[in-house]
Amino acid sequence: MSLRQFKSNLYKELAAVTKSLSNPHRLEILDLLAQGAFPVEYIAEHTMMPIANASQHLQVLKNSGLVTTERDGKYIYYKLQSEHVLQTWLSLRMFAFSQNEEINQLLKDYRLRRNQLYVIKTDELLQKMEKKDVILLDVRPQEEYEAGHIENAASKPFVSLKETLTDLPVGKDIVAYCRGPLCLMADEAVTLLRRKGFNAYRLEKGYSDWLAEKHPVTVKGE
C-alpha cells in the first residue's frame, strides 16, 4: 500500500465517523443518550420516531463507534461509548452555537414569545446549593432521572408537574433543569411555575453538561 493510499484510508475512516453526525435524528439521539442508557423503545418514543427508524440510526452510531450496547434482562440498552463521546457531543453543540446564529435566534425567539428569559448560571446555582437556598427540580422523564441526576434534585417530570405543584414551597427560589439548551422542558416548567406565583428559573445548561463538568451527581449503579 502506498503512503497516499494509506492516508486516504485514514481520512475515509475519519469521514465515516463525522458522516454519522450529519443527521438531525442521530444528533437528537446523542443528546438523549447523554442522559444515560436506554432501550430502543424509549429512544423511539422520546424522539418521536418509529422503532425501525430509531434502530437504523442507532446502528449507524454504533458502527461509527459512538454508541455501544449492553443487555439488562430482556432489553438491550444503548449508551454513549465513552465519556469522550459525551465531551465530543457537547463540544459539537457548542461549536454549532458559536458558528450558526440561526440556532441562537431560534431559541431567543422562542423564549421571547413565551416571555421566558429567567436563566441561572451553573456557578450561581452551585452557590445556592451550598447554602441550601434553592429547590432543584429535574423535569425530565422519570426514567432519565433514575439513570442519573444532579445531586439532591427532586424528580418532577414536566408532563405531570401541574398536578404536583402543591408539594412545592412558596417563597423559595426554584431552579428547573432538563437535558440541555436544546431541550425545552425546563423552559415550559418555568413558564408554568411563574404563572402560579413561584420564583422559578431555568438552569442555563442541563444534566449532561453538569455531568461532564464533574459537578455532584447521583448516577444509577454508583
C-alpha positions as CSV (number, residue, x, y, z in Angstrom):
1,M,0.0,0.0,0.0
2,S,1.4,3.4,-1.0
3,L,1.7,6.3,1.5
4,R,-1.0,8.2,-0.4
5,Q,-3.4,5.2,-0.3
6,F,-2.7,4.8,3.4
7,K,-3.5,8.4,4.2
8,S,-6.6,8.2,2.0
9,N,-7.9,5.3,4.0
10,L,-7.3,7.1,7.3
11,Y,-9.3,10.1,6.1
12,K,-12.0,7.8,4.8
13,E,-12.5,6.3,8.2
14,L,-12.5,9.7,9.8
15,A,-15.1,10.8,7.4
16,A,-17.3,7.8,8.2
17,V,-17.4,8.9,11.9
18,T,-18.2,12.5,11.1
19,K,-20.8,11.5,8.5
20,S,-22.7,9.7,11.2
21,L,-23.1,13.1,12.9
22,S,-24.6,14.7,9.8
23,N,-28.2,13.6,10.5
24,P,-30.5,15.6,12.8
25,H,-32.2,12.5,14.2
26,R,-28.9,11.0,15.2
27,L,-27.9,14.2,16.9
28,E,-31.1,14.1,18.9
29,I,-30.4,10.5,19.8
30,L,-26.9,11.5,21.1
31,D,-28.5,14.3,23.1
32,L,-30.9,11.7,24.7
33,L,-28.1,9.2,25.3
34,A,-26.1,11.9,27.0
35,Q,-28.7,11.4,29.8
36,G,-28.0,7.7,30.3
37,A,-28.5,4.3,28.8
38,F,-32.0,3.5,27.3
39,P,-33.6,0.8,25.1
40,V,-34.6,1.5,21.6
41,E,-38.3,1.6,22.6
42,Y,-37.6,4.6,24.9
43,I,-35.4,6.3,22.4
44,A,-38.0,5.9,19.6
45,E,-40.8,7.3,21.9
46,H,-38.9,10.3,23.0
47,T,-37.6,11.2,19.6
48,M,-41.0,10.6,18.0
49,M,-39.6,8.1,15.5
50,P,-40.8,4.6,14.5
51,I,-38.8,1.9,16.3
52,A,-37.4,0.7,12.9
53,N,-36.1,4.2,12.1
54,A,-34.6,4.6,15.5
55,S,-32.9,1.2,15.2
56,Q,-31.4,2.2,11.9
57,H,-29.9,5.4,13.3
58,L,-28.6,3.6,16.4
59,Q,-26.9,1.1,14.1
60,V,-25.1,3.9,12.2
61,L,-24.0,5.4,15.5
62,K,-22.8,2.0,16.8
63,N,-20.9,1.2,13.6
64,S,-19.1,4.5,13.8
65,G,-18.0,3.7,17.4
66,L,-20.1,6.4,19.1
67,V,-22.6,4.2,20.7
68,T,-22.4,0.8,22.3
69,T,-24.9,-1.7,23.8
70,E,-25.4,-3.7,27.0
71,R,-28.1,-6.2,27.9
72,D,-30.2,-5.9,31.0
73,G,-32.7,-8.8,31.2
74,K,-34.7,-9.0,28.0
75,Y,-33.8,-5.4,27.0
76,I,-30.8,-4.2,25.1
77,Y,-29.7,-0.7,26.2
78,Y,-27.9,1.8,24.1
79,K,-25.4,4.2,25.6
80,L,-22.6,6.5,24.6
81,Q,-19.4,4.6,24.0
82,S,-17.4,6.6,26.5
83,E,-17.1,9.9,28.3
84,H,-15.0,11.1,25.4
85,V,-18.1,10.8,23.1
86,L,-20.1,12.8,25.7
87,Q,-17.5,15.6,25.6
88,T,-17.4,15.4,21.8
89,W,-21.2,15.9,21.6
90,L,-21.1,18.8,24.0
91,S,-18.2,20.4,22.0
92,L,-20.0,19.9,18.7
93,R,-23.1,21.5,20.1
94,M,-21.1,24.5,21.5
95,F,-19.3,24.8,18.1
96,A,-22.7,24.9,16.3
97,F,-24.0,27.6,18.7
98,S,-20.9,29.7,18.0
99,Q,-21.0,29.3,14.2
100,N,-24.7,29.3,13.4
101,E,-26.6,32.4,14.6
102,E,-29.8,30.8,13.4
103,I,-29.7,28.3,16.3
104,N,-29.3,31.1,18.9
105,Q,-32.0,33.2,17.2
106,L,-34.5,30.3,17.1
107,L,-34.1,29.8,20.9
108,K,-34.2,33.5,21.6
109,D,-37.4,34.0,19.6
110,Y,-39.0,31.0,21.4
111,R,-38.2,32.4,24.8
112,L,-39.3,35.9,23.9
113,R,-42.6,34.5,22.7
114,R,-43.0,32.6,25.9
115,N,-41.8,35.6,28.0
116,Q,-39.3,33.2,29.5
117,L,-35.9,34.8,30.0
118,Y,-35.3,33.7,33.6
119,V,-32.0,31.8,33.4
120,I,-29.5,30.9,36.2
121,K,-25.9,30.1,35.5
122,T,-24.1,27.0,36.9
123,D,-21.8,28.9,39.3
124,E,-24.8,30.7,40.8
125,L,-26.7,27.5,41.3
126,L,-23.7,25.9,43.0
127,Q,-23.6,28.8,45.4
128,K,-27.3,28.4,46.2
129,M,-26.9,24.7,46.6
130,E,-24.1,25.1,49.1
131,K,-26.3,27.5,51.1
132,K,-29.3,25.1,50.7
133,D,-31.1,28.2,49.4
134,V,-32.8,26.6,46.4
135,I,-35.3,23.9,45.3
136,L,-33.8,22.0,42.4
137,L,-36.3,20.2,40.0
138,D,-35.4,17.7,37.4
139,V,-38.3,18.0,34.9
140,R,-37.1,15.2,32.5
141,P,-39.0,11.9,32.4
142,Q,-38.7,9.7,35.5
143,E,-36.5,7.2,33.6
144,E,-33.9,9.8,32.8
145,Y,-33.9,11.0,36.4
146,E,-33.3,7.4,37.6
147,A,-30.4,7.0,35.2
148,G,-28.7,10.0,36.7
149,H,-29.5,13.4,38.1
150,I,-28.0,16.4,39.8
151,E,-27.3,15.7,43.4
152,N,-30.3,16.5,45.7
153,A,-32.6,17.3,42.8
154,A,-36.2,16.2,43.1
155,S,-37.9,14.4,40.2
156,K,-40.8,16.5,38.8
157,P,-41.4,15.3,35.3
158,F,-42.9,18.2,33.2
159,V,-45.8,16.0,31.9
160,S,-47.2,15.8,35.5
161,L,-45.8,19.0,37.0
162,K,-49.1,20.8,37.1
163,E,-50.6,18.1,39.3
164,T,-47.7,18.2,41.9
165,L,-47.3,22.0,42.4
166,T,-48.9,21.8,45.9
167,D,-45.8,19.9,47.0
168,L,-43.5,22.9,46.3
169,P,-42.8,25.5,49.0
170,V,-43.7,29.1,48.2
171,G,-41.2,31.9,48.7
172,K,-38.0,29.9,47.9
173,D,-36.1,30.0,44.6
174,I,-36.8,27.1,42.3
175,V,-34.5,26.0,39.5
176,A,-35.7,23.6,36.9
177,Y,-33.4,21.7,34.5
178,C,-33.7,19.2,31.7
179,R,-31.4,17.7,29.1
180,G,-29.7,20.9,28.0
181,P,-30.1,24.0,25.9
182,L,-31.8,22.2,23.1
183,C,-34.4,20.7,25.5
184,L,-37.4,22.9,26.2
185,M,-39.0,21.1,29.1
186,A,-37.3,23.3,31.7
187,D,-38.5,26.5,29.8
188,E,-42.0,25.2,29.8
189,A,-41.8,24.3,33.5
190,V,-40.5,27.7,34.5
191,T,-43.3,29.4,32.5
192,L,-45.9,27.2,34.4
193,L,-44.3,27.8,37.8
194,R,-44.1,31.6,37.3
195,R,-47.7,31.7,36.2
196,K,-48.5,30.0,39.5
197,G,-46.6,32.5,41.5
198,F,-43.3,30.7,42.1
199,N,-39.9,32.4,41.8
200,A,-38.6,30.0,39.2
201,Y,-35.6,29.9,36.9
202,R,-34.1,27.6,34.2
203,L,-30.6,26.2,34.6
204,E,-28.6,27.7,31.7
205,K,-27.4,24.2,30.7
206,G,-28.6,20.7,31.5
207,Y,-27.8,17.4,33.1
208,S,-25.3,16.2,30.5
209,D,-23.3,19.5,30.9
210,W,-23.4,19.2,34.7
211,L,-22.2,15.6,34.5
212,A,-19.4,16.5,32.0
213,E,-18.2,19.3,34.2
214,K,-17.8,16.9,37.2
215,H,-20.3,18.6,39.5
216,P,-22.1,16.4,42.1
217,V,-24.5,13.9,40.6
218,T,-26.3,10.7,41.6
219,V,-25.9,8.0,38.9
220,K,-27.7,4.7,38.7
221,G,-25.4,1.8,39.9
222,E,-22.8,4.1,41.6
